[in-house]
C-alpha cells in the first residue's frame, strides 16, 4: 500500500498538549504522540512542516503548505 503524507503545523507553546522541544528538534506532547500512533497503524505518514519555536500555523495554512 502506498504511503500518504499529511503535513501538519504544530503549536510550539501548548505544553503539555503540544510543544517544541529544542533538544530533540521535534514536537512533543499528547498530540504528537497520537499522530505517531496513528501513523504506525495506517498508511499515513504525519510530518510536521517547519518545526520550530515560533508559531507558523496561520501562515502555513493560508499558503496551503499544511493539511
C-alpha positions in Angstrom: 0.0 0.0 0.0 1.3 3.4 -0.9 2.1 5.8 2.0 0.2 9.0 2.1 2.0 12.1 3.6 0.0 14.6 5.6 1.8 17.8 6.6 0.8 19.5 9.9 1.8 22.7 11.6 2.4 22.5 15.3 1.8 24.9 18.2 5.2 25.3 20.0 3.5 26.9 23.1 0.8 24.5 24.2 2.6 22.4 26.8 1.8 19.6 27.6 -0.7 19.2 24.7 1.9 20.1 22.0 5.2 21.9 22.4 8.5 22.3 20.5 11.5 20.5 22.2 14.6 22.3 21.0 16.9 19.5 22.3 15.2 16.9 20.1 14.3 19.3 17.3 10.8 17.9 17.2 7.3 18.5 18.6 6.4 16.5 21.8 3.3 16.1 23.8 -0.1 14.5 23.6 -0.9 15.5 20.0 2.4 14.4 18.5 2.1 11.1 20.4 -1.4 10.5 19.0 -0.2 11.4 15.5 2.7 8.9 15.8 0.4 6.1 16.9 -2.0 6.9 14.0 0.9 6.8 11.6 2.1 3.4 12.9 -1.4 1.9 12.5 -2.2 3.2 9.0 -0.5 4.0 5.7 -0.5 7.7 6.5 2.8 9.5 7.5 2.3 12.6 9.5 5.1 15.2 9.1 5.5 18.4 11.0 6.2 21.2 8.5 9.0 23.5 9.5 9.1 22.6 13.2 10.5 25.3 15.4 9.9 27.6 18.4 7.7 30.1 16.6 4.0 29.6 15.8 3.6 29.5 12.0 0.3 27.7 11.8 -1.8 30.5 10.4 0.8 31.4 7.7 1.4 27.8 6.7 -2.4 27.1 6.5 -3.1 30.2 4.5 -0.4 29.3 2.0 -1.8 25.7 1.8 1.6 24.3 2.9 0.0 22.1 5.6 -3.1 19.9 5.6 
